[in-house]
Amino acid sequence: MPDVPTDPTTAATTAPATPRPADQPDAAAVQQLRRRALASLAAMAPDAIDLGTRFRTAGHELALVGGPVRDAFLGRVSNDLDLTTSATPDEAEPLIASWGDAHWDIGREFGTVGARRFAGRRGAGSQDVVVEVTTYRTDAYDPTSRKPLVQFGDTLEGDLSRRDFTVNAMAVRVPDLVFVDPFDGLADLAAGVLRTPIDPRRSFDDDPLRMMRAARFVAQLGFRLDDDARAAIVDMAARIEIVSAERVRDELTKLLLAPHPRAGLEVLVDTGLADHVLPELPALRLEIDEHHRHKDVYQHSLMVLDKAIALETGPDGPVPGPDLVLRLAALLHDIGKPRTRRFEPGGGVSFHHHELVGAKLASKRLKALRFDKQTVQDVARLTELHLRFHGYGEGEWTDSAVRRYVTDAGPLLERLHRLTRSDSTTRNQRKAARLQGAYDDLEQRIATLREAEELASIRPDLDGTQIMEVLGLRPGRDVGEAYRYLLEQRMEHGPLGEDRAREVLLAWWAQRTA
């Protein structure tokens, strides 16, 4: 099988800016990556070559860069192609407009224009191809600003030098499909290591968000962070505060939705980045007393996250993974413990009402990170409810209690099931089996009541109009109070039927107005 052609000038004249890691990959590992890339690039090539030919005819360079190139070596085909060019946005826009079926220039301020080529051009079963073409550039941060300063560059190698990690600093020139790897990214890809193309302190100073991306790529790719890069993050963690909350949120979201979020979160905490972006997480590392009478809450929370992820369902299930709300709730459900910890007489430790305090803290932090309103509300509500089940196995819940559990959870019930099951991380197998058995029983009771009573849409036996007719009222506060009273009766006793509901309502009203 032929090899991926390499740009000999680049390979010969450009040396890595930071030392190679000790765990060099063997030649066979690199060759295997090249074989994977051939197959992936062959699938992407027709559209990329067409666009590359148009740019070359107009006198400009064009190259595939970043994630699509990295993923090609990992055997993944992408229909979202990132490219870089010597052309200015004004020169690039008409070229990609002629290539695509739709185009846009929303990123022109940052040197980026985009286009989409519809699947119809490529035959049955194909997908749309989206390209974003960015002018060669360098960017840096003003120490007092949250926004990067964009400066256009003039060479592909210069553009690659400003990329975050060597595995993302590889390119394939089009239309020739010549591989460009000035910083030995392919070797790092084979070794599974994240290393910056230039000195990490300079790289992270230029764009502090790269520190968050380091943790995210650990979570996404399962790679380890280079020692120099890790040390730089430890030294420069506070620099992340110059980056907008929205950009930090987006990286944290990608990290949590990745295949290995725990590994990425451990990078955030171990390097000190979490102290600035999610301080409630490292705060969970409560010191363990000498008798080990309470858990390491930080490690417990990571275990709950792992277990919750394992309980996510396929796309047709009730909680399709990856589920951001469930993962955030699993991670943050105990963040109220540091605020509520009390050492009791006799050496015990208590965290009374930590679920209520935690719900408020979760809401405050997620709002600060600019998460959408629904996500904030859902994560806070799950945090508030995560202890509700405890005690079920010690005493029989009434049907009323089960109805309240379902009603209070509302559309979050399936997530609450998974969060509650995941929160049992005891090493005592008998206790763990007892808790799981108790929750099995609760779920069965919910299913039985749901079948009999339509729990998902519990309403009083009389609606507002009927209440007004029975009591001779006009719309107002009294109708609302009557409605809530009947709802309480419905929760407590189950379906009453309209006749019995009228009797109960009239008796309540007579007592109230006596």
C-alpha positions as CSV (number, residue, x, y, z in Angstrom):
1,M,0.0,0.0,0.0
2,P,1.5,3.4,-0.9
3,D,2.5,5.8,1.9
4,V,1.1,9.2,2.7
5,P,3.5,11.6,0.8
6,T,5.4,14.0,3.0
7,D,6.6,17.5,2.3
8,P,10.4,17.0,2.3
9,T,11.2,20.7,2.7
10,T,9.1,21.0,5.8
11,A,10.2,17.7,7.3
12,A,13.9,18.5,6.8
13,T,14.0,22.1,7.9
14,T,11.6,22.5,10.8
15,A,12.5,20.9,14.1
16,P,10.2,20.5,17.1
17,A,10.3,23.4,19.5
18,T,10.1,21.3,22.6
19,P,11.9,18.0,23.5
20,R,10.5,14.8,22.2
21,P,9.0,12.6,24.9
22,A,10.9,9.5,26.1
23,D,8.2,7.1,25.0
24,Q,8.9,7.2,21.3
25,P,6.5,5.2,19.1
26,D,7.9,2.4,17.1
27,A,8.0,2.6,13.3
28,A,5.2,0.0,13.0
29,A,2.8,2.2,15.0
30,V,3.5,5.2,12.8
31,Q,3.0,3.1,9.7
32,Q,-0.3,1.8,10.9
33,L,-1.5,5.4,11.4
34,R,-0.4,6.2,7.8
35,R,-2.4,3.3,6.4
36,R,-5.5,4.5,8.3
37,A,-5.0,8.0,7.0
38,L,-4.9,6.8,3.4
39,A,-8.4,5.3,3.6
40,S,-9.8,8.3,5.5
41,L,-8.2,10.9,3.2
42,A,-9.4,9.0,0.1
43,A,-13.0,9.5,1.3
44,M,-12.5,13.2,1.9
45,A,-10.3,13.8,-1.0
46,P,-12.7,14.4,-3.9
47,D,-14.3,17.5,-2.4
48,A,-11.0,18.8,-0.9
49,I,-9.1,18.3,-4.1
50,D,-11.8,20.1,-6.1
51,L,-11.6,23.1,-3.7
52,G,-7.8,22.9,-3.7
53,T,-7.7,23.0,-7.5
54,R,-9.8,26.2,-7.5
55,F,-7.5,27.9,-5.0
56,R,-4.3,26.8,-6.9
57,T,-5.7,28.1,-10.2
58,A,-6.3,31.4,-8.5
59,G,-2.7,31.5,-7.2
60,H,-3.3,30.5,-3.5
61,E,-2.2,27.7,-1.2
62,L,-4.8,25.5,0.6
63,A,-4.4,22.8,3.2
64,L,-6.5,20.5,5.4
65,V,-5.5,21.2,9.0
66,G,-6.4,20.4,12.6
67,G,-9.0,17.8,13.7
68,P,-9.8,16.3,10.3
69,V,-6.2,15.5,9.7
70,R,-5.6,14.1,13.2
71,D,-8.8,12.0,12.9
72,A,-7.8,10.7,9.4
73,F,-4.8,9.1,11.1
74,L,-7.1,7.6,13.7
75,G,-9.2,6.1,11.0
76,R,-12.1,8.5,11.2
77,V,-13.7,10.2,8.2
78,S,-15.0,13.8,8.7
79,N,-17.5,15.7,6.6
80,D,-16.6,18.9,8.4
81,L,-13.3,20.1,7.0
82,D,-11.1,22.8,8.4
83,L,-8.7,24.3,5.9
84,T,-6.2,27.1,6.0
85,T,-5.0,29.3,3.1
86,S,-2.7,32.0,1.9
87,A,-5.7,33.8,0.5
88,T,-7.4,36.6,2.4
89,P,-11.1,36.2,3.3
90,D,-12.0,38.5,0.4
91,E,-10.0,36.3,-2.0
92,A,-11.3,33.0,-0.5
93,E,-15.0,33.8,-0.3
94,P,-15.8,33.8,-4.1
95,L,-13.7,30.6,-4.5
96,I,-15.6,28.6,-1.9
97,A,-18.9,30.1,-3.0
98,S,-18.3,28.6,-6.5
99,W,-17.4,25.3,-4.9
100,G,-20.4,25.0,-2.5
101,D,-24.2,25.2,-2.7
102,A,-24.3,27.6,0.2
103,H,-21.7,29.8,1.9
104,W,-21.3,32.3,4.8
105,D,-18.8,34.8,6.2
106,I,-19.9,35.0,9.8
107,G,-16.3,34.4,10.9
108,R,-14.7,36.9,8.6
109,E,-13.5,39.0,11.6
110,F,-11.3,36.0,12.5
111,G,-10.3,35.3,8.9
112,T,-12.8,32.5,8.3
113,V,-15.4,31.9,5.6
114,G,-17.4,28.8,5.1
115,A,-19.5,26.8,2.7
116,R,-21.6,23.7,2.4
117,R,-21.8,21.2,-0.5
118,F,-25.0,19.3,-0.5
119,A,-25.1,15.5,-0.4
120,G,-26.9,15.3,-3.8
121,R,-23.7,15.9,-5.6
122,R,-22.1,12.9,-4.1
123,G,-24.6,10.1,-4.7
124,A,-27.1,8.1,-2.6
125,G,-26.2,7.6,1.0
126,S,-23.7,10.5,1.2
127,Q,-23.7,13.4,3.6
128,D,-23.3,17.2,3.2
129,V,-19.7,18.4,3.3
130,V,-19.0,21.6,5.3
131,V,-15.7,23.5,4.9
132,E,-14.3,26.4,6.9
133,V,-11.4,28.1,5.3
134,T,-9.2,30.4,7.5
135,T,-6.4,32.7,6.3
136,Y,-3.0,31.8,7.7
137,R,-2.8,33.6,11.0
138,T,-1.2,34.0,14.4
139,D,-3.2,35.2,17.4
140,A,-2.4,36.4,20.9
141,Y,-4.1,37.8,24.0
142,D,-3.8,41.3,25.4
143,P,-3.4,40.6,29.2
144,T,-6.3,42.9,29.9
145,S,-8.7,41.6,27.2
146,R,-10.9,38.5,27.0
147,K,-10.7,38.4,23.2
148,P,-7.9,37.2,21.0
149,L,-6.1,39.6,18.7
150,V,-6.1,38.2,15.2
151,Q,-3.1,38.7,12.9
152,F,-2.8,37.1,9.4
153,G,0.3,35.1,8.6
154,D,2.0,34.2,5.3
155,T,3.1,30.5,5.6
156,L,1.5,27.2,6.4
157,E,4.3,26.3,8.8
158,G,3.8,29.6,10.7
159,D,0.1,28.9,10.9
160,L,0.7,25.4,12.2
161,S,3.1,26.7,14.9
162,R,0.2,28.6,16.5
163,R,-1.9,25.4,16.9
164,D,-2.6,24.1,20.4
165,F,-0.9,20.7,20.2
166,T,1.4,18.9,17.8
167,V,-1.3,16.3,17.0
168,N,-3.4,19.2,15.7
169,A,-0.5,20.9,14.0
170,M,-0.3,18.5,11.0
171,A,-1.6,19.4,7.5
172,V,-2.3,17.9,4.1
173,R,-1.8,20.2,1.2
174,V,-4.5,20.1,-1.5
175,P,-4.9,19.3,-4.3
176,D,-1.6,17.3,-4.1
177,L,-2.4,15.5,-0.8
178,V,1.1,16.2,0.5
179,F,1.5,15.6,4.3
180,V,3.1,18.4,6.3
181,D,4.3,17.7,9.9
182,P,6.8,20.2,11.0
183,F,6.4,19.5,14.7
184,D,6.4,15.7,14.7
185,G,2.7,15.4,15.5
186,L,2.4,12.0,13.9
187,A,4.9,10.5,16.4
188,D,3.0,12.1,19.3
189,L,-0.2,10.8,17.9
190,A,1.2,7.3,17.8
191,A,2.6,7.7,21.3
192,G,-0.7,9.1,22.7
193,V,0.9,12.2,24.1
194,L,-0.2,15.9,24.0
195,R,2.7,18.3,23.4
196,T,2.7,21.9,22.3
197,P,4.4,22.8,19.0
198,I,6.2,25.7,20.7
199,D,7.2,26.3,24.3
200,P,4.1,25.5,26.3
201,R,4.3,28.7,28.4
202,R,4.4,30.8,25.3
203,S,1.6,28.8,23.7
204,F,-0.7,29.0,26.8
205,D,0.1,32.7,27.3
206,D,-0.9,33.4,23.7
207,D,-4.2,31.6,24.2
208,P,-5.0,30.4,27.8
209,L,-8.0,28.4,26.6
210,R,-5.4,25.9,25.3
211,M,-5.0,24.8,28.9
212,M,-8.7,23.8,29.0
213,R,-8.3,22.1,25.6
214,A,-5.5,20.0,27.1
215,A,-7.9,18.5,29.6
216,R,-10.5,18.1,27.0
217,F,-8.3,16.2,24.6
218,V,-7.2,13.9,27.4
219,A,-10.9,13.2,27.9
220,Q,-11.6,12.8,24.2
221,L,-8.6,11.0,22.9
222,G,-7.4,9.1,26.0
223,F,-4.0,10.6,25.6
224,R,-1.6,11.7,28.4
225,L,-0.4,15.3,28.9
226,D,3.3,16.0,28.2
227,D,5.2,16.7,31.4
228,D,6.3,20.2,30.2
229,A,2.8,21.1,29.2
230,R,1.4,19.9,32.6
231,A,4.0,21.9,34.5
232,A,3.2,25.0,32.4
233,I,-0.5,24.7,33.2
234,V,0.3,24.4,36.9
235,D,2.3,27.6,36.8
236,M,-0.1,29.5,34.6
237,A,-3.5,28.3,35.7
238,A,-4.7,31.7,36.8
239,R,-4.3,33.0,33.3
240,I,-7.5,31.2,32.3
241,E,-9.4,33.9,34.0
242,I,-8.8,36.2,31.1
243,V,-10.9,33.9,28.9
244,S,-14.7,34.5,28.6
245,A,-17.0,32.2,30.6
246,E,-18.7,31.1,27.4
247,R,-15.5,29.7,25.9
248,V,-14.6,28.0,29.1
249,R,-18.2,26.5,29.3
250,D,-17.9,25.2,25.8
251,E,-14.6,23.4,26.6
252,L,-16.0,22.0,29.8
253,T,-19.1,20.7,28.0
254,K,-17.0,19.0,25.3
255,L,-14.9,17.4,28.1
256,L,-17.9,16.1,30.0
257,L,-19.4,14.6,26.8
258,A,-16.2,12.9,25.9
259,P,-15.5,9.2,26.2
260,H,-13.2,9.7,29.2
261,P,-14.4,12.7,31.2
262,R,-12.9,11.5,34.5
263,A,-9.4,11.7,33.1
264,G,-10.0,15.2,31.8
265,L,-11.4,16.4,35.1
266,E,-8.4,15.0,37.0
267,V,-6.2,17.2,34.8
268,L,-8.3,20.2,35.7
269,V,-8.1,19.5,39.4
270,D,-4.4,18.3,39.6
271,T,-3.1,21.3,37.6
272,G,-5.1,23.9,39.6
273,L,-7.2,24.9,36.5
274,A,-10.4,23.8,38.3
275,D,-9.7,26.3,41.1
276,H,-10.5,29.0,38.6
277,V,-13.2,27.5,36.5
278,L,-15.0,25.0,38.7
279,P,-13.7,25.6,42.3
280,E,-16.5,23.5,43.9
281,L,-14.8,20.4,42.4
282,P,-11.4,20.6,44.1
283,A,-13.2,21.8,47.3
284,L,-14.6,18.2,47.5
285,R,-11.1,16.9,48.5
286,L,-12.0,17.0,52.1
287,E,-9.3,15.7,54.4
288,I,-10.0,12.2,55.6
289,D,-10.0,11.9,59.4
290,E,-7.6,9.4,60.9
291,H,-10.3,6.8,61.4
292,H,-11.6,7.1,57.8
293,R,-15.1,7.7,59.0
294,H,-16.2,9.5,55.9
295,K,-15.5,9.2,52.2
296,D,-13.2,11.2,50.0
297,V,-16.0,13.2,48.4
298,Y,-14.0,14.2,45.4
299,Q,-13.2,10.6,44.4
300,H,-16.7,9.5,45.3
301,S,-18.1,12.1,42.9
302,L,-15.8,10.9,40.1
303,M,-17.0,7.3,40.8
304,V,-20.7,8.5,40.7
305,L,-19.9,10.1,37.3
306,D,-18.4,6.9,36.0
307,K,-21.4,4.9,37.1
308,A,-23.9,7.4,35.8
309,I,-22.3,7.3,32.4
310,A,-22.5,3.5,32.4
311,L,-26.3,3.8,33.0
312,E,-26.9,6.1,30.0
313,T,-28.9,4.5,27.2
314,G,-28.8,4.2,23.5
315,P,-30.5,6.7,21.3
316,D,-33.9,5.1,21.7
317,G,-33.7,4.8,25.5
318,P,-34.9,7.2,28.1
319,V,-31.5,8.8,28.8
320,P,-29.5,8.7,25.5
321,G,-25.8,9.2,26.1
322,P,-23.8,11.3,26.3
323,D,-26.2,13.2,28.6
324,L,-24.8,16.6,29.8
325,V,-27.5,17.1,32.5
326,L,-26.9,13.7,34.1
327,R,-23.2,14.0,33.9
328,L,-23.2,17.5,35.5
329,A,-25.5,16.4,38.2
330,A,-23.4,13.3,39.0
331,L,-20.3,15.5,39.2
332,L,-21.9,18.2,41.3
333,H,-24.4,16.4,43.4
334,D,-22.3,16.6,46.6
335,I,-20.8,20.1,46.3
336,G,-22.8,21.2,49.2
337,K,-20.9,19.0,51.6
338,P,-17.9,21.3,52.3
339,R,-20.3,24.0,53.4
340,T,-22.4,21.7,55.6
341,R,-19.7,19.5,57.2
342,R,-20.0,19.2,61.0
343,F,-18.0,17.0,63.3
344,E,-20.3,15.4,65.8
345,P,-19.7,14.3,69.3
346,G,-18.1,10.8,69.3
347,G,-16.2,11.4,66.1
348,G,-19.0,11.3,63.5
349,V,-19.3,13.6,60.6
350,S,-22.6,15.0,59.2
351,F,-23.6,17.0,56.1
352,H,-27.1,18.0,57.0
353,H,-29.1,19.6,54.1
354,H,-26.1,19.4,51.8
355,E,-28.5,18.6,48.9
356,L,-30.2,22.0,49.3
357,V,-27.0,23.9,49.7
358,G,-25.5,22.0,46.8
359,A,-28.5,22.8,44.5
360,K,-27.9,26.5,45.2
361,L,-24.2,26.2,44.6
362,A,-24.7,24.3,41.4
363,S,-27.1,26.8,40.1
364,K,-24.8,29.7,40.9
365,R,-21.7,28.1,39.3
366,L,-23.5,27.0,36.1
367,K,-25.0,30.5,35.7
368,A,-21.6,32.0,36.1
369,L,-20.4,29.6,33.3
370,R,-23.3,30.9,31.1
371,F,-25.1,27.5,30.8
372,D,-28.6,27.8,29.5
373,K,-31.5,28.2,31.9
374,Q,-32.9,24.8,31.4
375,T,-29.6,23.0,32.1
376,V,-29.1,25.1,35.2
377,Q,-32.6,24.3,36.5
378,D,-32.4,20.6,35.7
379,V,-28.9,20.1,37.3
380,A,-30.0,22.0,40.5
381,R,-33.2,20.0,40.8
382,L,-31.4,16.7,40.5
383,T,-28.9,17.8,43.1
384,E,-31.8,18.8,45.4
385,L,-33.6,15.5,44.9
386,H,-30.6,13.1,45.0
387,L,-31.1,12.2,48.7
388,R,-34.9,11.8,48.5
389,F,-34.6,8.0,48.1
390,H,-32.5,7.3,51.1
391,G,-34.6,5.9,53.9
392,Y,-36.9,4.1,51.5
393,G,-35.3,0.7,52.3
394,E,-35.6,1.4,56.1
395,G,-39.3,2.0,56.1
396,E,-42.2,1.4,53.8
397,W,-43.1,4.4,51.7
398,T,-46.8,5.1,51.3
399,D,-48.3,5.3,47.8
400,S,-48.5,9.0,48.5
401,A,-44.8,9.3,49.0
402,V,-44.1,7.4,45.8
403,R,-46.5,9.8,43.9
404,R,-44.6,12.8,45.4
405,Y,-41.3,11.3,44.3
406,V,-42.4,10.9,40.8
407,T,-44.2,14.3,40.6
408,D,-41.3,16.2,42.2
409,A,-38.9,14.7,39.7
410,G,-41.2,15.3,36.7
411,P,-39.4,14.9,33.4
412,L,-36.1,14.3,35.3
413,L,-37.3,11.0,36.8
414,E,-35.2,8.7,34.5
415,R,-32.1,10.8,35.2
416,L,-32.9,10.8,38.9
417,H,-33.2,7.0,38.8
418,R,-29.6,6.8,37.3
419,L,-28.2,9.4,39.6
420,T,-29.6,7.7,42.7
421,R,-28.3,4.3,41.7
422,S,-24.9,5.7,40.9
423,D,-24.6,7.5,44.3
424,S,-24.2,4.1,46.0
425,T,-20.4,3.6,45.9
426,T,-20.1,1.7,49.1
427,R,-17.5,-1.2,49.2
428,N,-19.8,-3.1,51.5
429,Q,-21.4,-5.6,49.0
430,R,-24.3,-6.5,51.3
431,K,-25.2,-2.8,51.8
432,A,-24.8,-2.1,48.1
433,A,-27.0,-5.1,47.3
434,R,-29.6,-3.9,49.8
435,L,-29.7,-0.4,48.3
436,Q,-30.0,-1.6,44.8
437,G,-32.7,-4.0,45.8
438,A,-34.6,-1.2,47.5
439,Y,-34.4,0.9,44.4
440,D,-35.5,-2.0,42.3
441,D,-38.6,-2.2,44.5
442,L,-39.2,1.6,44.3
443,E,-39.0,1.5,40.5
444,Q,-41.4,-1.4,40.4
445,R,-43.9,0.4,42.6
446,I,-43.6,3.5,40.3
447,A,-44.3,1.3,37.3
448,T,-47.3,-0.2,39.0
449,L,-48.8,3.1,40.1
450,R,-48.0,4.7,36.7
451,E,-50.0,2.0,35.0
452,A,-52.9,2.4,37.3
453,E,-52.9,6.2,37.7
454,E,-51.0,7.9,34.9
455,L,-48.4,9.3,37.3
456,A,-46.7,11.3,34.7
457,S,-49.6,13.7,34.4
458,I,-51.1,13.7,37.9
459,R,-54.0,16.3,38.1
460,P,-56.8,16.9,40.6
461,D,-60.0,15.0,39.9
462,L,-61.7,18.4,39.1
463,D,-60.2,21.1,36.9
464,G,-60.5,24.8,37.5
465,T,-63.7,25.2,35.6
466,Q,-65.4,22.4,37.6
467,I,-64.2,23.9,40.9
468,M,-65.7,27.2,40.1
469,E,-69.0,25.5,39.2
470,V,-69.1,23.5,42.4
471,L,-68.3,26.4,44.7
472,G,-69.9,29.2,42.7
473,L,-66.7,31.1,42.3
474,R,-65.1,33.4,39.8
475,P,-61.5,33.1,38.8
476,G,-59.2,34.2,41.6
477,R,-57.1,33.1,44.6
478,D,-59.8,30.9,46.1
479,V,-59.9,28.8,43.0
480,G,-56.1,28.3,43.1
481,E,-56.3,27.3,46.8
482,A,-59.1,24.8,46.1
483,Y,-57.1,23.4,43.1
484,R,-54.1,22.8,45.3
485,Y,-56.2,21.2,48.0
486,L,-57.6,18.7,45.6
487,L,-54.2,18.0,44.2
488,E,-53.0,17.3,47.7
489,Q,-55.9,14.9,48.2
490,R,-55.1,13.2,44.8
491,M,-51.4,12.8,45.9
492,E,-52.4,11.4,49.3
493,H,-55.2,9.1,48.3
494,G,-54.9,8.4,44.6
495,P,-57.8,8.9,42.1
496,L,-61.0,9.9,43.9
497,G,-63.4,10.2,41.0
498,E,-65.4,13.3,40.3
499,D,-68.3,12.6,42.7
500,R,-66.1,11.9,45.7
501,A,-63.9,14.9,44.7
502,R,-67.0,17.2,44.8
503,E,-67.9,15.9,48.3
504,V,-64.4,16.4,49.6
505,L,-64.2,19.9,48.0
506,L,-67.5,21.0,49.5
507,A,-66.6,19.7,52.9
508,W,-63.2,21.6,52.8
509,W,-65.0,24.8,51.6
510,A,-67.6,24.6,54.3
511,Q,-64.9,24.3,57.0
512,R,-62.9,27.1,55.4
513,T,-65.8,29.5,55.3
514,A,-67.4,28.6,58.6
